[in-house]
């Protein structure tokens, strides 16, 4: 089993939808579904899968601020 189920569990624990993640990461929803369901064969060829997985992991670790709050950069 890959990292997809853990990422999905974290997203759900944050109370966020796939659409929320898609808007934040600019990754299409259908590709996020493929990542969460560990279906790499449904992702585009090349480095996309690794880059997207890293982006989603980063987002799930930093998306803990309440909605509407702005983070300092």
C-alpha positions in Angstrom: 0.0 0.0 0.0 1.3 3.4 -0.9 0.9 6.8 0.7 -2.5 7.6 -0.9 -4.7 6.3 1.9 -2.7 8.2 4.5 -3.0 11.4 2.5 -6.8 10.9 2.1 -7.1 10.3 5.8 -5.3 13.5 6.6 -7.3 15.5 4.1 -10.6 14.1 5.7 -9.3 14.8 9.2 -8.7 18.4 8.1 -12.3 18.5 6.8 -11.2 19.4 3.3 -12.6 18.2 0.0 -10.7 17.2 -3.1 -11.8 20.5 -4.6 -10.2 22.4 -1.8 -6.9 20.5 -2.4 -7.2 21.0 -6.2 -7.7 24.8 -5.8 -4.7 25.0 -3.4 -2.3 22.9 -5.4 -3.7 23.3 -9.0 -3.8 19.5 -9.4 -6.9 18.3 -11.2 -9.4 16.5 -9.0 -9.2 13.3 -11.1 -5.4 13.1 -10.5 -5.9 13.7 -6.8 -8.3 10.8 -6.7 -5.7 8.6 -8.5 -3.1 9.7 -6.0 -5.3 8.9 -3.0 -6.4 5.6 -4.5 -2.8 4.5 -5.3 -3.5 4.3 -9.0 -0.3 5.6 -10.6 -1.2 4.1 -13.9 -3.9 6.8 -14.2 -1.5 9.6 -13.9 0.4 11.4 -16.7 3.8 10.0 -17.6 7.0 11.7 -16.4 7.7 13.4 -13.1 4.1 14.6 -12.5 3.2 11.9 -10.0 6.2 12.5 -7.8 5.8 16.3 -7.9 2.1 16.1 -7.3 2.5 13.7 -4.4 5.0 16.0 -2.8 2.7 19.0 -3.3 -0.2 17.2 -1.7 1.9 15.9 1.2 3.1 19.5 1.8 -0.4 20.9 1.6 -1.8 18.4 4.1 0.9 19.2 6.6 0.4 23.0 6.3 -3.3 23.2 5.8 -4.2 23.5 9.4 -5.0 27.1 9.6 -8.8 27.8 9.9 -10.5 28.8 6.7 -10.3 32.5 6.1 -7.1 32.9 8.0 -4.1 34.3 6.3 -0.7 32.8 7.0 2.4 35.0 7.3 4.8 34.3 4.5 
